[in-house]
Amino acid sequence: RGAGRMNAVAEAILNFLFPPHCPACGGYVRRRGGWCSDCLLRTIAVRRIPLSFEARKFITEGWALGRYHTALRELLLPLKYQGRRDRLPYLATFLAAAAGRCPVLSPAALAVPVPLFSAREKERGFNQTELIFRDWLTAAGWTWRSALMRTRATVPQHGLSAAERAANLAGAFACSPRASVAGERVLLVDDIFTTGATAVACAKALRQGGAARVDVLVVASDSI
């Protein structure tokens, strides 16, 4: 109880010195990680991602919870490239609000994150997809398993064409020998879906590893 009271006092002081603001409009909100109700509703855009013929060979359904070029971009990029973990509470609030609108989240099964290459994760200090999704999904009853690994380094996808992205990631993922997905319904999670090259490469590896079905869920995408 004492620790809880101390945390509450510390949070009250922090909120007094640095008032929490909505990540979309900058308006004052009651708690850190909160959104204005109108901004949150406008940012949620749960929808099925259109999949290419190649993607449909490995992915059953793809879903995004919001559009990328919104406040979500200003939350995801600082987290991903600047280590701004203070963005996570806002993302957690967004996920919780959007979850009930996404049919792929029920029933719970096995969740697998898109992995980073080991050297890149060591340099960054974290996998942003794990920070965003792991606690949220496990609290909802999902089994979390880091079942994929990168087999080689790849160049950053930013600025590459769709064909170049696919070539860059071809054969870059494999199932970990220490984490079976055989016979499992897998939810592959990532922060952003752009051309789908990463999702397809990962889903292909999961299906080759014996997964019965692979669905994809991302925080944000501008694919219509």
C-alpha positions as CSV (number, residue, x, y, z in Angstrom):
1,R,0.0,0.0,0.0
2,G,2.8,2.4,0.9
3,A,4.4,1.9,-2.5
4,G,1.1,2.5,-4.2
5,R,0.6,5.8,-2.3
6,M,4.1,6.9,-3.1
7,N,3.6,6.2,-6.8
8,A,0.3,8.1,-6.8
9,V,2.0,11.1,-5.1
10,A,4.9,10.9,-7.6
11,E,2.4,10.9,-10.5
12,A,0.4,13.8,-9.1
13,I,3.6,15.8,-8.7
14,L,4.7,14.9,-12.3
15,N,1.3,15.8,-13.7
16,F,1.4,19.2,-11.8
17,L,4.9,20.0,-13.2
18,F,4.3,18.6,-16.6
19,P,0.6,18.4,-17.3
20,P,-0.5,15.5,-19.6
21,H,-1.7,16.4,-23.0
22,C,-3.7,14.6,-25.7
23,P,-1.2,13.3,-28.4
24,A,-3.4,14.4,-31.2
25,C,-4.6,18.0,-30.3
26,G,-2.4,18.9,-27.4
27,G,-5.3,19.6,-25.1
28,Y,-5.1,18.9,-21.4
29,V,-6.1,15.4,-20.3
30,R,-6.6,13.9,-16.8
31,R,-3.9,11.3,-16.9
32,R,-0.6,10.5,-18.7
33,G,-1.4,8.3,-21.6
34,G,-4.9,9.8,-22.0
35,W,-6.5,11.1,-25.1
36,C,-9.4,13.6,-25.8
37,S,-12.4,11.4,-26.4
38,D,-13.0,13.0,-29.8
39,C,-9.4,12.6,-30.9
40,L,-9.3,9.0,-29.9
41,L,-12.5,8.2,-31.8
42,R,-11.2,10.0,-34.9
43,T,-7.9,8.1,-34.7
44,I,-9.4,4.6,-34.4
45,A,-9.9,3.3,-37.9
46,V,-10.2,-0.5,-37.6
47,R,-10.3,-2.1,-41.0
48,R,-9.2,-5.1,-43.0
49,I,-6.0,-4.6,-45.0
50,P,-6.3,-5.5,-48.7
51,L,-3.8,-8.3,-49.4
52,S,-2.0,-9.0,-52.7
53,F,-2.3,-12.3,-54.4
54,E,1.2,-13.2,-53.1
55,A,0.2,-12.2,-49.5
56,R,-2.9,-14.3,-49.6
57,K,-0.8,-17.4,-50.1
58,F,0.4,-17.1,-46.5
59,I,-1.9,-14.6,-44.7
60,T,-5.5,-15.3,-44.0
61,E,-6.5,-11.8,-42.8
62,G,-4.7,-8.6,-42.2
63,W,-6.1,-5.9,-39.9
64,A,-5.0,-2.3,-38.9
65,L,-6.3,-0.5,-35.9
66,G,-5.7,3.0,-37.3
67,R,-4.3,5.1,-40.1
68,Y,-0.6,5.8,-40.1
69,H,-0.6,9.5,-41.0
70,T,-2.4,10.6,-37.9
71,A,-1.3,11.1,-34.3
72,L,-0.1,7.4,-34.5
73,R,2.8,8.4,-36.6
74,E,3.9,10.9,-34.0
75,L,3.8,8.2,-31.4
76,L,5.4,5.3,-33.3
77,L,8.3,7.1,-34.9
78,P,9.7,8.6,-31.7
79,L,9.4,5.2,-29.9
80,K,11.0,3.3,-32.8
81,Y,13.9,5.6,-33.6
82,Q,14.4,7.8,-30.5
83,G,13.6,5.2,-27.7
84,R,10.7,7.4,-26.5
85,R,9.1,4.9,-24.2
86,D,6.9,7.7,-22.8
87,R,4.8,7.2,-26.0
88,L,3.8,3.7,-24.9
89,P,1.0,4.7,-22.5
90,Y,-0.8,6.6,-25.3
91,L,-0.5,3.6,-27.6
92,A,-1.8,1.3,-24.8
93,T,-4.9,3.5,-24.4
94,F,-5.4,3.5,-28.2
95,L,-5.1,-0.3,-28.4
96,A,-7.5,-0.9,-25.6
97,A,-10.1,1.4,-27.2
98,A,-9.7,-0.1,-30.6
99,A,-9.6,-3.8,-29.6
100,G,-13.4,-4.4,-29.4
101,R,-13.8,-3.4,-33.0
102,C,-11.3,-5.9,-34.4
103,P,-12.7,-9.4,-35.0
104,V,-9.3,-11.0,-35.5
105,L,-8.6,-10.5,-31.7
106,S,-11.2,-13.1,-30.7
107,P,-10.7,-15.8,-29.7
108,A,-7.2,-15.5,-28.2
109,A,-4.6,-17.8,-29.6
110,L,-0.8,-17.4,-30.2
111,A,0.8,-14.0,-30.9
112,V,4.2,-13.7,-32.6
113,P,6.0,-10.4,-33.0
114,V,8.0,-9.4,-36.1
115,P,11.6,-9.7,-34.9
116,L,14.5,-7.4,-35.4
117,F,18.0,-8.6,-36.4
118,S,19.9,-9.3,-33.2
119,A,22.5,-6.7,-33.8
120,R,19.8,-4.0,-34.5
121,E,17.8,-5.0,-31.4
122,K,21.0,-4.8,-29.3
123,E,21.8,-1.4,-30.7
124,R,18.2,-0.1,-30.2
125,G,17.8,-1.8,-26.8
126,F,14.3,-3.2,-27.5
127,N,11.9,-4.5,-30.1
128,Q,9.2,-1.8,-30.4
129,T,6.6,-4.3,-31.5
130,E,7.1,-6.3,-28.3
131,L,6.8,-3.1,-26.2
132,I,3.6,-2.2,-27.9
133,F,1.8,-5.5,-27.9
134,R,3.1,-8.0,-25.4
135,D,1.6,-6.9,-22.1
136,W,-1.7,-5.9,-23.8
137,L,-2.2,-9.2,-25.6
138,T,-1.1,-11.4,-22.7
139,A,-3.5,-9.6,-20.4
140,A,-6.2,-10.4,-22.9
141,G,-5.3,-14.1,-22.7
142,W,-3.0,-14.5,-25.7
143,T,0.1,-16.7,-25.6
144,W,3.1,-14.6,-26.5
145,R,5.9,-16.4,-28.3
146,S,9.0,-15.0,-30.0
147,A,8.8,-17.8,-32.6
148,L,10.6,-15.9,-35.5
149,M,14.2,-14.9,-35.9
150,R,16.0,-12.9,-38.6
151,T,18.5,-15.0,-40.4
152,R,20.5,-12.1,-41.9
153,A,20.7,-8.4,-41.7
154,T,18.7,-6.3,-44.2
155,V,18.8,-2.7,-45.3
156,P,16.2,-0.3,-43.9
157,Q,12.9,-0.6,-45.9
158,H,12.3,3.2,-46.0
159,G,12.7,4.5,-49.5
160,L,12.6,1.2,-51.2
161,S,10.1,0.3,-53.9
162,A,7.6,-2.6,-53.2
163,A,9.8,-4.9,-55.4
164,E,13.0,-3.9,-53.6
165,R,11.3,-4.4,-50.2
166,A,10.3,-7.9,-51.1
167,A,13.8,-8.8,-52.5
168,N,15.4,-7.2,-49.4
169,L,13.4,-9.5,-47.1
170,A,13.4,-12.7,-49.1
171,G,14.5,-15.5,-46.9
172,A,15.3,-13.1,-44.1
173,F,13.1,-14.9,-41.5
174,A,12.8,-18.4,-40.1
175,C,11.0,-20.1,-37.2
176,S,13.1,-20.4,-34.1
177,P,14.0,-24.1,-33.4
178,R,13.2,-23.4,-29.7
179,A,9.6,-22.1,-30.3
180,S,7.2,-24.4,-32.3
181,V,4.2,-23.0,-34.1
182,A,3.1,-26.3,-35.6
183,G,-0.7,-26.5,-35.9
184,E,-1.2,-23.1,-34.3
185,R,-3.4,-20.2,-35.3
186,V,-0.9,-17.4,-35.2
187,L,-1.5,-13.6,-34.9
188,L,1.6,-11.9,-36.4
189,V,1.9,-8.4,-34.9
190,D,3.9,-5.4,-36.1
191,D,3.8,-1.6,-35.7
192,I,3.2,-0.5,-39.3
193,F,2.0,-2.2,-42.5
194,T,3.3,-0.4,-45.7
195,T,3.7,-2.6,-48.7
196,G,3.3,-5.8,-46.7
197,A,6.7,-7.2,-47.6
198,T,7.7,-7.8,-44.0
199,A,4.4,-9.4,-43.1
200,V,4.5,-11.7,-46.1
201,A,8.1,-12.8,-45.4
202,C,7.3,-13.5,-41.8
203,A,4.0,-15.3,-42.6
204,K,5.7,-17.5,-45.1
205,A,8.3,-18.6,-42.5
206,L,5.5,-19.3,-40.0
207,R,3.5,-21.4,-42.5
208,Q,6.7,-23.3,-43.4
209,G,7.1,-23.9,-39.7
210,G,3.7,-25.6,-39.6
211,A,1.4,-22.8,-38.5
212,A,-2.2,-23.7,-39.5
213,R,-3.2,-20.1,-40.1
214,V,-1.5,-16.7,-39.9
215,D,-3.4,-13.4,-39.4
216,V,-1.7,-10.0,-39.2
217,L,-2.4,-7.2,-36.9
218,V,-0.7,-3.8,-37.0
219,V,-1.2,-0.5,-35.1
220,A,-1.3,1.6,-38.2
221,S,-1.5,1.4,-42.0
222,D,-2.4,3.7,-44.8
223,S,-3.4,0.8,-47.0
224,I,-7.0,1.2,-48.0
